[in-house]
Amino acid sequence: MIGAGSLAASAQSGTSTVCRDRYRQLLLRLEDGGPLEAASLEGVIRSTSCTHGHELRVADLPHVHFERSGPGVLQISKAGREWLLEADRPAPDWDVHRHRGGLPLRLWQVEALDAWCRHGRHGVVEAVTGTGKSRVGIEAAREALRDDYNVIVMVPTIDLVEQWVKSLRDGGVTSVGALGDGQKADFRTHRVIVGTVQSLYSAPPTRSDGKVLLVADECHRYGAGQWSRALHRSYRRRLGLTATFERNDDGVATLQAFFGGPPIYRIGFPRAIADGVVARYDVQLLGVRLTPRERAEYDEADEVVRDTRLRLIASGFPAEPFGAFLHEVQEAAKEDADPTIADVARRYLKAFSQRIDVMTSAQAKLDVIGMLAPQVAASGGAIVFTRRVEMAEELSDALADGGVKSAAVHSDLSRSQRKERLQALKKGRLKAVVAPTVLDEGIDVPDIDLAIVMGGSKSRRQMIQRMGRVLRLKPDGRKATFVVVYATNTAEDLTKTDGTEGCLDLIVESADKVMSLTVRDGTVVPSDLVYRKKPDAAKATSVPATTPNSMPLDQEALQAIDARLLPMTRKALSCYTGAHGVDDDVAEADLRRLLEDLLVSEAATVSRHMDRYVLRQESFELVVTKDRFVHYKSARPDALTWIDLRDGEPEQAIRTSSTVNEPGPQPDEGARQPASSPLRSDAKSPTELIAAEPGLVLDLLDPTSVPFASDAVIRGTEQFSLGDPFEESVLEALRGMLAEDMADGASVSIHDDRLVIEGSRADWQLRADAQAVIGVEAHPYPDEATEMELESEVGVPRPSDDVRSAAHRVTDLVDQLERLASMRERGYLTDDEFAAAKAQLLD
């Protein structure tokens, strides 16, 4: 049983969490309902509620707000009534009280202030950078001054002192003084003090009646160490402002105790963008490759990172979130209580740092920044974010070499130098600044619309701060752009990771459009690829089937396709490299991301032909099965493409690309070789173009959609003994065989008015313009060449023709039975039709 004595003994420690909203409800019950038996106190507490899920415990209740009215009976004290008068004060009409000529509050700001008032004017407001959270603090200060309060605005830096003093005065707040950097305002001279935490923690200004509002800007910084002493327990009103209320240490408990729990209001980029609070933006992803030496260094460090991380998680370290894991590792590395764990933690941190160094200092990032110089020059101002001071200087020099006026802004410069360079950016004397972390928090930068992020960030808070630097609303309403340059096949690569380790997931999740860039001929250009995060099963089922004459989609099989693991055919790689002038590694990464995008894109269509899925978007098409990546086709203006010709004249001529004939990376063995002679740029028709270079058919022809003449289908049925009356099935089977022959490197030649493709399974005759297959001649023994090689190499005799023929007939019969069974399973044959067809085969 809880009695009055135990309540009186629980002096407020300053570290307990008291939910102001639930506490207010408790005191109202005592004021309205009269004295209460101490034994019933716990039940009344359980009847209170908080929309934020905050706790309230008997042991945490301030005893000064209660007094005895009899044995075992409690009632509210005079101090409790005074507290309740303050905490239960309704929120004002904020816009009515704004200063003359001031802008109206945004909807989210009113909601945040109302939530703060409902919580007894204690609480943290978490709002991403650029949304205007300082306006919330200004309005809270204006209300406090009207209620005869003093105000303290606590900030982490001198730069923010200047910003807040100016903002308060611009907002109509008078009697504002600064504390810190030689300035010594106090409550005797000013009603509002703006000071750094360094100037406040040793002797926080107070009033005997406690009527002080503390506005703690960037409040996440003040939870631990000596700075937490600035959070004076006498302050009646407490407002914390932050972009991310997170810490990786026990400081969060201190902050929650002081402000009354977790944030009472949150607004992130999705809501801010939807409300028009911050600018909309697009993202461009540009992958660059590490040099062989860098790759070796990265892989060596990465192996240690992976190994030690698994060992640490197995030892009880939290796997997620990554920030919590990293904090625990850093703490373990400081301690020697368990030397084995401490050694593993130190090895992890060392390798983790080495990996970051390799990604940050990658030579390709220096090379590519010059290629981005035209985009920087065309922007309304840019910031380039990196991780290291040395890299900031080198990137700035590279931009300057590209004709862009730029300068590095970092902690090695004096405050006046940093300020001067930012002012130059604002005035247009500089087009870009390059910064490691000095601009991440609290610095007011000009209205820029371009950010180039050279890799990820060490924390989610830092990434949110970086994004906020660029996403402030522009006077002309223009959008912003983020260019993310990352090292491929590393922790930065969004095609290989979910982006949480480098916090790049924060950038892509709220973008209007996320597209991929590629480097071609020393220039950065868009690729076909539009990046999407890996789709979930629900999204994957939403791809519409709009192609006529296609089979019903097998949604389960479609969802099971994993673009990251699907084997890649040489055909698909050759088509992509030929169309875009990139090497195989880039082609494979782009194709995999493209498939992920098409699986969730609302603009994409998908149809099924036998075991193939054809996914199309405006300018490209992919053909995949559940087991392999089959084909790629692009309709980009600068790509070598085959336009599907079905009904007479082509809608547009076949286009050629100069990049196809220029020297490039040597393909792997078996890859398509570049044309030895230039394509005819004056070709007037598909026939003339193919005549100039017959081998182009292997790149231009789409075997999944090429028309077959009826006699070719009949001939194919006879040759291959497909054995069923369904012409569409026969047609798709023939197309599949043609695709396999082409993928295996078939030869192409011109005979009179016909194109002949000689494959391992059949010889195919096409019209000279490759608009239709007009003949099929099957090879009687597709494996003959292999058997001859075996005979010559190891002395294995070939079977006689009679034996081979019989074996071939048995194999053919089994194949036909399997096909019939498959058609019945898919619903293309009824049980009766299946039985009749099976009896006919076995007759």
Residue pairs with C-beta under 8 A, 6 or more apart in sequence:
1 38
1 39
2 38
2 39
2 41
2 42
2 58
3 38
3 39
3 72
4 38
4 66
4 68
4 72
4 73
4 74
6 58
6 59
7 38
7 41
7 58
7 61
7 63
7 66
7 74
8 63
8 66
9 63
10 58
10 59
10 60
10 61
10 63
11 63
12 18
12 60
12 62
12 63
12 233
14 233
14 257
14 258
15 253
15 254
15 257
16 57
16 59
16 60
16 257
17 54
17 55
17 60
17 253
17 256
17 257
17 260
17 261
18 56
18 60
18 61
18 62
18 257
18 260
19 50
19 52
19 54
19 55
19 56
19 119
19 260
19 261
20 87
20 119
20 120
20 121
20 122
20 123
20 260
21 48
21 50
21 51
21 52
21 54
21 118
21 119
21 120
21 260
22 45
22 48
22 49
22 50
22 54
22 56
23 56
23 61
23 87
23 120
24 84
24 87
24 88
24 120
25 48
25 49
26 44
26 45
26 48
26 56
26 61
27 65
27 76
27 80
27 83
27 84
27 87
28 84
28 88
29 36
29 44
30 36
30 66
30 74
30 75
30 76
30 80
31 76
31 80
31 81
31 84
34 75
35 69
35 70
35 73
35 74
35 75
36 44
36 73
36 74
36 75
37 72
37 73
37 74
38 72
38 73
38 74
39 72
41 58
41 74
42 58
45 56
45 57
45 58
48 56
50 56
50 261
52 119
52 261
52 262
52 263
52 264
53 262
54 260
54 261
54 262
55 261
64 77
64 79
64 80
65 76
65 77
65 79
65 80
65 83
66 74
66 75
66 76
66 77
66 80
67 74
67 75
67 76
67 77
68 74
68 75
69 75
76 84
86 120
86 121
86 236
86 237
87 120
87 121
88 120
89 117
89 121
89 147
90 117
91 113
91 114
91 117
91 118
92 143
94 105
94 109
94 110
94 113
94 139
95 104
95 105
95 110
97 139
97 142
97 143
97 146
98 104
98 105
98 139
98 142
98 172
99 142
99 171
99 172
100 172
102 171
102 172
105 113
105 135
105 139
106 131
106 132
106 135
106 275
106 277
107 275
108 127
108 131
108 267
108 271
108 272
108 275
108 277
109 132
109 135
109 136
109 139
111 265
112 125
112 127
112 136
112 265
112 267
113 136
113 139
113 140
115 123
115 125
115 264
115 265
116 122
116 123
116 125
116 136
116 140
116 239
116 264
116 265
118 264
119 260
119 264
120 260
121 140
121 213
121 236
121 237
121 238
121 239
122 237
122 238
122 259
122 260
123 238
123 239
123 240
123 259
123 260
123 261
123 263
123 264
123 265
124 219
124 239
124 240
124 241
124 242
124 245
124 255
124 259
124 262
124 263
124 264
125 133
125 136
125 239
125 240
125 241
125 242
125 263
125 264
125 265
125 266
126 242
126 243
126 244
126 245
126 263
126 265
126 266
126 267
127 133
127 136
127 241
127 242
127 243
127 265
127 266
127 267
127 272
128 243
128 267
128 268
128 269
128 272
128 278
128 464
128 467
128 468
129 243
129 464
129 465
129 467
129 468
129 469
129 471
130 272
130 277
130 278
130 279
130 467
130 468
130 469
130 471
130 472
130 473
131 267
131 272
131 277
131 278
131 468
132 277
133 241
133 242
133 243
134 163
134 164
134 167
134 217
134 241
135 171
136 239
136 241
137 153
137 215
137 217
137 239
137 241
138 167
138 168
138 171
138 173
140 213
140 215
140 237
140 239
141 151
141 153
141 168
141 173
141 192
141 213
141 215
142 171
142 172
142 173
144 150
144 151
144 213
144 237
145 151
145 173
145 191
145 192
147 211
148 211
149 211
149 212
149 213
149 236
149 237
150 187
150 191
150 192
150 193
150 205
150 207
150 211
150 212
150 213
151 191
151 192
151 193
151 212
151 213
151 215
152 192
152 193
152 194
152 195
152 200
152 204
152 205
152 212
152 213
152 214
152 215
152 235
153 164
153 168
153 192
153 193
153 194
153 195
153 215
153 217
154 195
154 196
154 197
154 200
154 214
154 215
154 216
154 217
154 222
154 230
155 161
155 164
155 194
155 195
155 196
155 197
155 217
155 218
155 442
156 196
156 197
156 217
156 218
156 221
156 441
156 442
157 196
157 442
158 180
158 181
158 196
158 415
159 415
159 419
159 442
159 443
160 196
160 217
160 218
160 442
161 178
161 179
161 180
161 181
161 194
161 195
161 196
162 178
163 442
163 444
164 194
164 217
165 176
165 178
165 194
168 176
168 192
168 194
169 176
173 192
174 191
175 190
175 191
175 192
176 190
176 191
176 192
176 194
177 183
177 185
177 186
177 189
177 190
177 192
177 193
177 194
178 185
178 193
178 194
178 195
179 185
179 186
179 193
179 194
179 195
179 196
179 199
179 200
180 195
180 196
180 198
180 199
181 196
185 193
185 194
185 195
186 193
186 205
187 193
187 205
187 207
193 205
197 221
197 222
197 227
197 230
198 227
200 230
201 226
201 227
201 228
201 229
201 230
202 229
204 229
204 230
204 232
205 212
206 212
206 232
206 234
206 235
207 234
210 234
210 235
210 236
211 236
212 232
212 234
212 235
212 236
212 237
213 235
213 236
213 237
213 238
213 239
214 231
214 232
214 235
214 237
214 238
214 239
215 239
215 241
216 222
216 231
216 238
216 239
216 240
216 241
217 241
217 242
217 442
218 241
218 242
218 441
218 442
219 240
219 241
219 242
219 245
219 255
219 259
220 242
220 244
220 245
220 246
220 247
220 255
220 461
221 227
222 228
222 230
222 231
222 251
222 255
223 247
223 249
223 250
223 251
223 252
223 253
223 254
223 255
224 247
224 249
224 250
224 251
224 254
225 251
228 251
228 254
231 238
231 254
231 255
231 258
233 258
238 258
238 259
238 260
240 255
240 259
240 263
242 263
243 461
243 464
243 465
243 468
244 460
244 461
244 464
245 252
245 255
245 262
245 263
246 252
246 323
246 460
246 461
247 255
248 323
248 324
248 326
248 327
249 327
256 262
267 277
268 510
269 278
269 464
269 467
269 471
269 506
269 509
269 510
270 509
270 510
271 277
272 278
272 471
273 279
273 280
273 510
276 473
277 473
278 468
278 471
278 472
278 473
279 449
279 470
279 471
279 472
279 473
279 474
279 477
279 478
279 479
279 480
280 479
280 480
280 512
281 470
281 471
281 479
281 480
281 481
281 482
281 510
281 511
281 512
282 479
282 480
282 481
282 482
282 511
282 512
282 513
282 514
282 515
283 481
283 482
283 483
283 484
283 507
283 508
283 511
283 513
283 514
283 515
283 531
284 481
284 482
284 483
284 484
284 514
284 515
284 516
284 517
284 526
285 484
285 486
285 494
285 514
285 515
285 516
285 517
285 531
286 368
286 483
286 484
286 485
286 486
286 516
286 517
286 518
286 519
286 524
287 486
287 487
287 488
287 493
287 495
287 516
287 586
287 589
288 362
288 364
288 365
288 367
288 368
288 485
288 486
288 487
288 488
288 519
289 364
289 487
289 488
289 585
289 586
290 298
290 358
290 362
290 364
290 487
290 488
290 489
290 490
291 362
291 363
291 364
294 358
294 362
294 363
297 354
297 358
298 355
298 358
298 359
298 487
298 490
301 351
301 352
301 354
301 355
301 358
302 351
302 355
302 490
302 491
304 347
304 348
304 350
304 351
305 348
305 351
305 352
305 355
308 344
308 345
308 347
308 348
308 351
309 325
309 348
311 344
312 325
312 328
312 329
312 332
312 341
312 344
312 345
312 348
313 319
313 325
315 341
315 344
317 325
317 328
317 329
317 332
318 324
318 325
318 328
319 325
321 500
322 500
322 501
323 459
323 460
329 345
329 348
329 349
330 345
330 349
332 338
332 341
332 342
332 345
333 342
333 345
333 346
333 348
333 349
334 342
335 342
336 342
355 490
355 491
356 387
357 388
358 487
358 490
359 455
359 486
359 487
359 490
359 491
359 492
360 386
360 387
360 388
360 391
360 454
360 455
361 388
361 390
361 391
362 487
364 487
365 391
365 395
365 454
365 455
365 485
365 487
366 394
366 395
366 398
368 485
368 519
368 524
369 384
369 395
369 398
369 399
369 402
369 452
369 454
369 485
370 398
370 399
370 401
370 402
371 402
371 519
371 522
371 523
371 524
372 402
372 452
372 483
372 485
372 524
373 399
373 402
373 403
373 404
374 402
375 450
375 483
375 524
376 382
376 399
376 402
376 404
376 406
376 431
376 432
376 450
376 452
377 403
377 404
377 431
379 431
379 432
379 448
379 449
379 450
379 481
380 447
380 448
380 449
380 450
380 474
380 478
381 425
381 426
381 428
381 431
381 432
381 446
381 447
381 448
381 449
381 450
382 431
382 432
382 433
382 448
382 449
382 450
382 451
382 452
383 432
383 433
383 434
383 435
383 439
383 445
383 448
383 450
383 451
383 452
383 469
383 470
384 392
384 395
384 396
384 399
384 406
384 432
384 433
384 434
384 435
384 451
384 452
384 454
385 435
385 436
385 439
385 451
385 452
385 453
385 454
385 457
385 466
386 392
386 395
386 434
386 435
386 436
386 454
386 455
387 436
387 437
387 454
387 455
387 458
388 436
389 408
389 410
389 411
389 412
389 436
391 436
391 454
392 408
392 409
392 410
392 434
392 435
392 436
393 408
393 434
395 408
395 434
395 454
396 406
396 407
396 408
396 432
396 433
396 434
399 406
399 432
399 434
400 406
404 431
404 432
405 429
405 430
405 431
405 432
406 430
406 431
406 432
406 433
406 434
407 421
407 424
407 430
407 433
407 434
408 433
408 434
408 435
409 418
409 421
409 422
409 433
409 434
409 435
409 438
409 439
410 418
410 435
410 436
410 438
411 436
411 437
411 438
413 421
418 438
421 430
421 433
422 433
422 443
422 445
422 446
424 430
425 431
425 432
425 433
425 445
425 446
425 448
426 445
426 446
432 450
433 439
437 462
439 445
439 466
439 469
440 462
440 465
440 466
440 469
441 461
441 462
441 465
443 469
445 469
447 472
447 474
447 475
448 469
448 470
448 480
449 470
449 474
449 478
449 479
449 480
449 481
450 470
450 480
450 481
450 483
451 466
451 467
451 469
451 470
451 480
451 481
451 482
451 483
452 482
452 483
452 485
453 466
453 482
453 483
453 484
453 485
453 504
453 507
454 485
455 485
455 486
455 487
455 492
455 502
456 463
456 486
456 491
456 492
456 499
456 501
456 502
456 503
456 504
457 463
457 466
457 502
457 503
459 503
460 503
460 506
462 503
463 503
463 504
463 506
463 507
464 506
467 482
467 506
467 507
470 480
470 482
471 480
474 480
479 512
482 507
482 511
483 517
484 494
484 504
484 507
486 492
486 493
486 494
486 504
487 493
488 495
488 585
488 586
488 589
489 496
490 496
491 497
491 501
491 502
492 502
492 504
494 504
494 505
494 508
494 531
495 531
495 564
495 589
495 592
495 593
496 564
498 505
498 533
498 534
499 505
499 506
499 507
499 508
505 533
508 514
508 531
508 533
509 533
513 530
514 530
514 531
514 532
515 526
515 527
515 529
515 530
515 531
516 526
516 527
516 529
516 530
516 531
516 590
516 593
517 524
517 525
517 526
517 527
518 524
518 525
518 526
518 527
518 580
518 582
518 586
518 590
519 525
520 580
520 581
520 582
520 659
521 581
521 659
521 662
527 580
527 590
528 580
528 590
528 594
528 619
528 620
528 634
528 636
529 590
529 593
529 594
529 597
530 594
530 597
530 601
531 593
531 596
531 597
532 596
532 597
532 600
532 601
534 596
535 596
535 599
535 600
537 559
539 599
539 600
540 555
540 558
540 559
540 599
540 600
541 555
541 558
541 559
542 600
542 602
543 558
543 598
543 599
543 600
543 601
543 604
543 605
543 606
543 615
544 605
544 606
545 552
545 553
545 605
545 606
545 607
545 608
546 605
546 607
547 605
547 606
547 607
547 614
547 616
549 728
550 607
550 608
550 609
550 614
551 607
551 608
551 609
551 610
551 826
551 828
552 608
552 826
552 827
553 606
553 607
553 608
553 613
554 608
557 626
558 599
558 606
558 613
560 626
561 595
561 599
561 613
561 624
561 626
563 592
563 593
563 595
563 596
563 599
564 592
566 592
566 595
566 624
566 627
566 628
566 629
567 627
567 628
567 629
568 588
568 591
568 628
568 629
569 628
569 629
569 630
569 631
569 743
570 670
570 671
570 672
570 743
570 745
571 630
571 631
571 698
571 739
571 742
571 743
572 591
572 622
572 629
572 630
572 631
572 632
573 584
573 587
573 588
573 591
573 671
574 667
574 671
574 672
574 698
574 699
575 631
575 632
575 633
575 634
575 699
576 582
576 587
576 590
576 591
576 632
576 634
577 583
577 584
577 587
577 664
577 667
577 671
577 672
578 640
578 660
578 672
578 699
579 632
579 634
579 636
579 639
579 640
579 641
579 657
580 587
580 590
580 634
580 636
580 639
580 659
581 657
581 659
581 660
581 662
581 664
582 590
583 664
583 665
584 665
584 667
584 668
584 671
591 622
591 629
591 632
592 629
594 620
594 622
595 615
595 622
595 624
595 629
597 604
598 604
598 606
598 615
598 616
598 617
598 622
599 615
601 617
603 617
603 618
604 615
604 616
604 617
605 615
605 616
605 617
606 613
606 614
606 615
606 616
607 613
607 614
608 614
609 704
609 732
609 735
610 729
610 732
610 733
610 736
611 625
611 626
611 736
612 623
612 624
612 625
612 630
612 704
612 732
612 736
613 623
613 624
613 625
614 621
614 622
614 623
614 704
614 705
615 621
615 622
615 623
615 624
616 622
618 635
619 634
619 635
619 636
620 632
620 633
620 634
620 635
620 636
621 631
621 632
621 633
621 702
622 629
622 631
622 632
623 630
623 631
623 632
623 702
623 704
623 739
624 630
630 704
630 739
630 743
631 702
631 703
631 704
631 739
633 641
633 642
633 702
634 641
635 641
635 643
637 655
638 655
638 657
638 659
639 655
639 657
640 655
640 656
640 657
640 660
640 696
640 699
640 700
641 654
641 655
641 700
642 654
642 699
642 700
642 701
642 702
642 770
643 650
643 651
643 652
643 653
643 654
644 702
644 705
645 686
645 769
645 771
646 707
646 771
650 686
653 683
654 683
654 686
654 689
654 700
656 679
656 681
660 674
660 675
660 679
661 674
661 675
661 678
661 679
664 674
667 673
670 745
672 695
672 698
672 699
675 693
675 695
675 696
677 692
677 693
679 689
679 692
679 693
679 696
680 688
680 689
680 692
683 689
683 692
685 769
686 769
686 770
686 771
687 768
687 769
689 696
690 696
690 697
690 700
690 750
690 755
690 768
690 769
690 770
691 750
691 768
694 748
694 749
694 750
694 755
695 748
697 748
697 755
697 757
697 766
697 770
698 742
698 745
698 746
698 748
700 770
701 742
701 766
701 770
703 735
703 736
703 738
703 739
703 742
704 735
704 739
705 735
706 735
706 738
706 766
706 770
706 771
706 772
706 773
707 771
707 772
707 773
708 716
708 731
708 734
708 735
708 772
708 773
709 772
709 773
709 774
709 775
711 774
711 775
712 734
712 765
712 772
712 773
712 774
712 775
712 776
713 727
713 730
713 731
713 734
715 775
715 776
715 777
716 722
716 730
716 734
716 776
716 778
717 723
717 730
719 762
719 776
719 777
719 778
720 733
720 734
720 737
720 776
720 778
721 812
721 816
722 729
722 730
722 733
722 816
722 819
723 816
723 819
723 837
723 841
724 730
724 819
724 820
724 823
724 837
726 823
726 828
729 823
729 828
734 773
734 776
737 761
737 762
738 757
738 759
738 762
738 764
738 773
740 759
740 761
741 757
741 759
741 760
741 761
741 762
741 764
742 757
742 759
744 759
744 760
746 757
746 758
746 759
746 760
747 757
747 758
748 755
748 756
748 757
748 758
749 755
749 756
749 758
750 756
750 768
753 767
753 768
754 765
754 766
754 767
754 768
754 774
754 775
755 765
755 766
755 767
755 768
755 770
756 763
756 764
756 765
756 766
757 763
757 764
757 766
760 779
760 782
761 778
761 779
761 782
762 776
762 777
762 778
762 779
763 776
763 777
763 779
764 773
764 775
764 776
765 773
765 774
765 775
765 776
765 777
766 772
766 773
766 774
767 774
780 808
781 787
781 804
781 808
787 796
787 798
788 798
790 796
791 797
791 798
798 804
799 807
813 841
816 841
817 838
817 841
820 829
820 834
820 837
820 838
820 841
821 834
823 829
823 834
824 830
824 831
824 833
824 834
829 837
